[in-house]
Amino acid sequence: MASSDDYIESYRAKVYKGDELVGVYYSLSGQIFIPEPDRITIRINGLEAGHEYTVKVYAVNAYGKESKRPLETKIST
């Protein structure tokens, strides 16, 4: 999980094709819900078929500050 020392308000997923940023997607952290969900889903759409992308997910605090180390994975479409 992408994390931060501060209260996590949301998560920000940045999607790259090579070195090019192709999209930014958001989700609330779930800490505002009772009960808090076990899993957070960020829907990523609009990607081209037949390509590999890198997704970096950052925890974001109430001031918009991102976590220093994102959760990172590669996906193929």
Chimera marker file (.cmm) of the C-alpha trace (Angstrom):
<marker_set name="trace">
<marker id="1" x="0.000" y="0.000" z="0.000" r="1" g="1" b="0" radius="0.5"/>
<marker id="2" x="1.220" y="3.498" z="-0.758" r="1" g="1" b="0" radius="0.5"/>
<marker id="3" x="1.442" y="5.260" z="2.583" r="1" g="1" b="0" radius="0.5"/>
<marker id="4" x="2.283" y="8.490" z="4.334" r="1" g="1" b="0" radius="0.5"/>
<marker id="5" x="2.991" y="9.520" z="7.929" r="1" g="1" b="0" radius="0.5"/>
<marker id="6" x="0.038" y="11.939" z="7.725" r="1" g="1" b="0" radius="0.5"/>
<marker id="7" x="-3.703" y="11.293" z="7.589" r="1" g="1" b="0" radius="0.5"/>
<marker id="8" x="-4.384" y="9.846" z="4.149" r="1" g="1" b="0" radius="0.5"/>
<marker id="9" x="-7.234" y="11.678" z="2.447" r="1" g="1" b="0" radius="0.5"/>
<marker id="10" x="-6.973" y="10.105" z="-0.992" r="1" g="1" b="0" radius="0.5"/>
<marker id="11" x="-4.880" y="8.103" z="-3.411" r="1" g="1" b="0" radius="0.5"/>
<marker id="12" x="-3.505" y="9.399" z="-6.713" r="1" g="1" b="0" radius="0.5"/>
<marker id="13" x="-2.595" y="6.986" z="-9.521" r="1" g="1" b="0" radius="0.5"/>
<marker id="14" x="-0.286" y="8.333" z="-12.221" r="1" g="1" b="0" radius="0.5"/>
<marker id="15" x="-0.160" y="6.279" z="-15.411" r="1" g="1" b="0" radius="0.5"/>
<marker id="16" x="2.857" y="6.401" z="-17.725" r="1" g="1" b="0" radius="0.5"/>
<marker id="17" x="3.480" y="4.989" z="-21.189" r="1" g="1" b="0" radius="0.5"/>
<marker id="18" x="7.266" y="4.919" z="-21.223" r="1" g="1" b="0" radius="0.5"/>
<marker id="19" x="8.296" y="8.273" z="-19.749" r="1" g="1" b="0" radius="0.5"/>
<marker id="20" x="5.090" y="10.048" z="-20.844" r="1" g="1" b="0" radius="0.5"/>
<marker id="21" x="2.411" y="10.765" z="-18.224" r="1" g="1" b="0" radius="0.5"/>
<marker id="22" x="-0.854" y="9.747" z="-19.914" r="1" g="1" b="0" radius="0.5"/>
<marker id="23" x="-3.338" y="10.046" z="-17.056" r="1" g="1" b="0" radius="0.5"/>
<marker id="24" x="-3.950" y="10.850" z="-13.399" r="1" g="1" b="0" radius="0.5"/>
<marker id="25" x="-6.745" y="9.115" z="-11.487" r="1" g="1" b="0" radius="0.5"/>
<marker id="26" x="-8.036" y="9.627" z="-7.931" r="1" g="1" b="0" radius="0.5"/>
<marker id="27" x="-9.880" y="7.800" z="-5.175" r="1" g="1" b="0" radius="0.5"/>
<marker id="28" x="-10.846" y="8.759" z="-1.626" r="1" g="1" b="0" radius="0.5"/>
<marker id="29" x="-8.882" y="6.811" z="0.985" r="1" g="1" b="0" radius="0.5"/>
<marker id="30" x="-11.892" y="5.139" z="2.557" r="1" g="1" b="0" radius="0.5"/>
<marker id="31" x="-11.024" y="6.454" z="6.034" r="1" g="1" b="0" radius="0.5"/>
<marker id="32" x="-14.115" y="8.664" z="5.854" r="1" g="1" b="0" radius="0.5"/>
<marker id="33" x="-16.423" y="5.641" z="5.570" r="1" g="1" b="0" radius="0.5"/>
<marker id="34" x="-17.773" y="3.556" z="8.438" r="1" g="1" b="0" radius="0.5"/>
<marker id="35" x="-16.865" y="0.783" z="8.272" r="1" g="1" b="0" radius="0.5"/>
<marker id="36" x="-13.645" y="1.533" z="6.407" r="1" g="1" b="0" radius="0.5"/>
<marker id="37" x="-13.402" y="-0.624" z="3.269" r="1" g="1" b="0" radius="0.5"/>
<marker id="38" x="-10.766" y="-3.376" z="3.071" r="1" g="1" b="0" radius="0.5"/>
<marker id="39" x="-9.817" y="-2.400" z="-0.471" r="1" g="1" b="0" radius="0.5"/>
<marker id="40" x="-9.704" y="0.814" z="-2.508" r="1" g="1" b="0" radius="0.5"/>
<marker id="41" x="-10.326" y="0.671" z="-6.252" r="1" g="1" b="0" radius="0.5"/>
<marker id="42" x="-9.110" y="3.278" z="-8.731" r="1" g="1" b="0" radius="0.5"/>
<marker id="43" x="-10.685" y="2.886" z="-12.153" r="1" g="1" b="0" radius="0.5"/>
<marker id="44" x="-8.251" y="3.545" z="-14.987" r="1" g="1" b="0" radius="0.5"/>
<marker id="45" x="-9.745" y="4.003" z="-18.425" r="1" g="1" b="0" radius="0.5"/>
<marker id="46" x="-8.904" y="5.411" z="-21.841" r="1" g="1" b="0" radius="0.5"/>
<marker id="47" x="-5.665" y="3.447" z="-22.305" r="1" g="1" b="0" radius="0.5"/>
<marker id="48" x="-4.655" y="2.205" z="-25.754" r="1" g="1" b="0" radius="0.5"/>
<marker id="49" x="-4.809" y="-1.527" z="-26.425" r="1" g="1" b="0" radius="0.5"/>
<marker id="50" x="-1.548" y="-3.397" z="-27.000" r="1" g="1" b="0" radius="0.5"/>
<marker id="51" x="0.695" y="-1.225" z="-24.805" r="1" g="1" b="0" radius="0.5"/>
<marker id="52" x="2.539" y="-1.556" z="-21.512" r="1" g="1" b="0" radius="0.5"/>
<marker id="53" x="1.986" y="1.091" z="-18.855" r="1" g="1" b="0" radius="0.5"/>
<marker id="54" x="3.517" y="1.878" z="-15.480" r="1" g="1" b="0" radius="0.5"/>
<marker id="55" x="1.100" y="2.807" z="-12.698" r="1" g="1" b="0" radius="0.5"/>
<marker id="56" x="2.401" y="4.675" z="-9.636" r="1" g="1" b="0" radius="0.5"/>
<marker id="57" x="-0.019" y="5.053" z="-6.713" r="1" g="1" b="0" radius="0.5"/>
<marker id="58" x="0.638" y="7.751" z="-4.104" r="1" g="1" b="0" radius="0.5"/>
<marker id="59" x="-1.040" y="8.333" z="-0.744" r="1" g="1" b="0" radius="0.5"/>
<marker id="60" x="-2.123" y="11.992" z="-0.539" r="1" g="1" b="0" radius="0.5"/>
<marker id="61" x="-2.686" y="13.975" z="2.674" r="1" g="1" b="0" radius="0.5"/>
<marker id="62" x="-5.221" y="16.769" z="3.237" r="1" g="1" b="0" radius="0.5"/>
<marker id="63" x="-2.735" y="19.356" z="1.934" r="1" g="1" b="0" radius="0.5"/>
<marker id="64" x="-2.140" y="17.537" z="-1.363" r="1" g="1" b="0" radius="0.5"/>
<marker id="65" x="1.304" y="16.256" z="-0.344" r="1" g="1" b="0" radius="0.5"/>
<marker id="66" x="2.125" y="12.894" z="-1.950" r="1" g="1" b="0" radius="0.5"/>
<marker id="67" x="3.893" y="10.005" z="-0.253" r="1" g="1" b="0" radius="0.5"/>
<marker id="68" x="7.602" y="9.793" z="-1.077" r="1" g="1" b="0" radius="0.5"/>
<marker id="69" x="7.557" y="6.198" z="-2.330" r="1" g="1" b="0" radius="0.5"/>
<marker id="70" x="4.628" y="5.142" z="-4.503" r="1" g="1" b="0" radius="0.5"/>
<marker id="71" x="3.284" y="1.659" z="-4.987" r="1" g="1" b="0" radius="0.5"/>
<marker id="72" x="4.388" y="0.858" z="-8.541" r="1" g="1" b="0" radius="0.5"/>
<marker id="73" x="3.346" y="-1.824" z="-11.027" r="1" g="1" b="0" radius="0.5"/>
<marker id="74" x="3.330" y="-2.462" z="-14.752" r="1" g="1" b="0" radius="0.5"/>
<marker id="75" x="0.159" y="-3.358" z="-16.660" r="1" g="1" b="0" radius="0.5"/>
<marker id="76" x="-0.489" y="-4.432" z="-20.237" r="1" g="1" b="0" radius="0.5"/>
<marker id="77" x="-3.597" y="-3.662" z="-22.241" r="1" g="1" b="0" radius="0.5"/>
<link id1="1" id2="2" r="1" g="1" b="0" radius="0.2"/>
<link id1="2" id2="3" r="1" g="1" b="0" radius="0.2"/>
<link id1="3" id2="4" r="1" g="1" b="0" radius="0.2"/>
<link id1="4" id2="5" r="1" g="1" b="0" radius="0.2"/>
<link id1="5" id2="6" r="1" g="1" b="0" radius="0.2"/>
<link id1="6" id2="7" r="1" g="1" b="0" radius="0.2"/>
<link id1="7" id2="8" r="1" g="1" b="0" radius="0.2"/>
<link id1="8" id2="9" r="1" g="1" b="0" radius="0.2"/>
<link id1="9" id2="10" r="1" g="1" b="0" radius="0.2"/>
<link id1="10" id2="11" r="1" g="1" b="0" radius="0.2"/>
<link id1="11" id2="12" r="1" g="1" b="0" radius="0.2"/>
<link id1="12" id2="13" r="1" g="1" b="0" radius="0.2"/>
<link id1="13" id2="14" r="1" g="1" b="0" radius="0.2"/>
<link id1="14" id2="15" r="1" g="1" b="0" radius="0.2"/>
<link id1="15" id2="16" r="1" g="1" b="0" radius="0.2"/>
<link id1="16" id2="17" r="1" g="1" b="0" radius="0.2"/>
<link id1="17" id2="18" r="1" g="1" b="0" radius="0.2"/>
<link id1="18" id2="19" r="1" g="1" b="0" radius="0.2"/>
<link id1="19" id2="20" r="1" g="1" b="0" radius="0.2"/>
<link id1="20" id2="21" r="1" g="1" b="0" radius="0.2"/>
<link id1="21" id2="22" r="1" g="1" b="0" radius="0.2"/>
<link id1="22" id2="23" r="1" g="1" b="0" radius="0.2"/>
<link id1="23" id2="24" r="1" g="1" b="0" radius="0.2"/>
<link id1="24" id2="25" r="1" g="1" b="0" radius="0.2"/>
<link id1="25" id2="26" r="1" g="1" b="0" radius="0.2"/>
<link id1="26" id2="27" r="1" g="1" b="0" radius="0.2"/>
<link id1="27" id2="28" r="1" g="1" b="0" radius="0.2"/>
<link id1="28" id2="29" r="1" g="1" b="0" radius="0.2"/>
<link id1="29" id2="30" r="1" g="1" b="0" radius="0.2"/>
<link id1="30" id2="31" r="1" g="1" b="0" radius="0.2"/>
<link id1="31" id2="32" r="1" g="1" b="0" radius="0.2"/>
<link id1="32" id2="33" r="1" g="1" b="0" radius="0.2"/>
<link id1="33" id2="34" r="1" g="1" b="0" radius="0.2"/>
<link id1="34" id2="35" r="1" g="1" b="0" radius="0.2"/>
<link id1="35" id2="36" r="1" g="1" b="0" radius="0.2"/>
<link id1="36" id2="37" r="1" g="1" b="0" radius="0.2"/>
<link id1="37" id2="38" r="1" g="1" b="0" radius="0.2"/>
<link id1="38" id2="39" r="1" g="1" b="0" radius="0.2"/>
<link id1="39" id2="40" r="1" g="1" b="0" radius="0.2"/>
<link id1="40" id2="41" r="1" g="1" b="0" radius="0.2"/>
<link id1="41" id2="42" r="1" g="1" b="0" radius="0.2"/>
<link id1="42" id2="43" r="1" g="1" b="0" radius="0.2"/>
<link id1="43" id2="44" r="1" g="1" b="0" radius="0.2"/>
<link id1="44" id2="45" r="1" g="1" b="0" radius="0.2"/>
<link id1="45" id2="46" r="1" g="1" b="0" radius="0.2"/>
<link id1="46" id2="47" r="1" g="1" b="0" radius="0.2"/>
<link id1="47" id2="48" r="1" g="1" b="0" radius="0.2"/>
<link id1="48" id2="49" r="1" g="1" b="0" radius="0.2"/>
<link id1="49" id2="50" r="1" g="1" b="0" radius="0.2"/>
<link id1="50" id2="51" r="1" g="1" b="0" radius="0.2"/>
<link id1="51" id2="52" r="1" g="1" b="0" radius="0.2"/>
<link id1="52" id2="53" r="1" g="1" b="0" radius="0.2"/>
<link id1="53" id2="54" r="1" g="1" b="0" radius="0.2"/>
<link id1="54" id2="55" r="1" g="1" b="0" radius="0.2"/>
<link id1="55" id2="56" r="1" g="1" b="0" radius="0.2"/>
<link id1="56" id2="57" r="1" g="1" b="0" radius="0.2"/>
<link id1="57" id2="58" r="1" g="1" b="0" radius="0.2"/>
<link id1="58" id2="59" r="1" g="1" b="0" radius="0.2"/>
<link id1="59" id2="60" r="1" g="1" b="0" radius="0.2"/>
<link id1="60" id2="61" r="1" g="1" b="0" radius="0.2"/>
<link id1="61" id2="62" r="1" g="1" b="0" radius="0.2"/>
<link id1="62" id2="63" r="1" g="1" b="0" radius="0.2"/>
<link id1="63" id2="64" r="1" g="1" b="0" radius="0.2"/>
<link id1="64" id2="65" r="1" g="1" b="0" radius="0.2"/>
<link id1="65" id2="66" r="1" g="1" b="0" radius="0.2"/>
<link id1="66" id2="67" r="1" g="1" b="0" radius="0.2"/>
<link id1="67" id2="68" r="1" g="1" b="0" radius="0.2"/>
<link id1="68" id2="69" r="1" g="1" b="0" radius="0.2"/>
<link id1="69" id2="70" r="1" g="1" b="0" radius="0.2"/>
<link id1="70" id2="71" r="1" g="1" b="0" radius="0.2"/>
<link id1="71" id2="72" r="1" g="1" b="0" radius="0.2"/>
<link id1="72" id2="73" r="1" g="1" b="0" radius="0.2"/>
<link id1="73" id2="74" r="1" g="1" b="0" radius="0.2"/>
<link id1="74" id2="75" r="1" g="1" b="0" radius="0.2"/>
<link id1="75" id2="76" r="1" g="1" b="0" radius="0.2"/>
<link id1="76" id2="77" r="1" g="1" b="0" radius="0.2"/>
</marker_set>
